[in-house]
């Protein structure tokens, strides 16, 4: 199971201009009782941040939205050729959709009731 987190806030300038509602996304996997969030910083710089369920509640209170999927992470969870957080998240969960370039489009794709995704 992978949880995808979407945020409306970012410190980067380009997503503030190009993205409508959601500005950032990050995949989260469950490791034991805690979670591990893969945060895309920049090209070839991905940080794995340990987080608890209480931390997820704090993020939800800060405006993050979460979608649970029944997908499994890719064999190599750090695709180094990812240029954006959306590209990294798509490679992490194994979606091959070249027209999904913003967090809003990825959110709509994952919220779609058809297919193999669970909301």
Steps between C-alpha positions, in 0.01 A plus 500: 500500500623846408357827626543804275503836678406823322581847632369843404820671614855501365811713518576461129403778259409302187230280661345812654453638148411186301300289745143593590410347835753237606863610475689194626458123539694233688466119527478347848549132584433315824807354671408306813283726715635823351506650153775612263439807282714543190542873457614624157741791553654542155641290216703212652415613855227296670478478878330221693334657804372275782156608619248367752123481478487809721723677247254407226219653709704818536558513124128446440428792733748713304306447176644178356261255329575127493396224260552133588575272206534125479819529294842376605813716474740451214807283557725806507318772701746774397465564126789734431372622165190664652484875441190589705317365803222376271746315276661343807162397646384350170820295473474400866149356458549377143262725305601560138293803402701765310224761508483511880744779584345682799394384846140596412497263203651220709241559773216478245649180354524335842154614612335353190264222619586267211815294484727351759508787747332514839399839643 
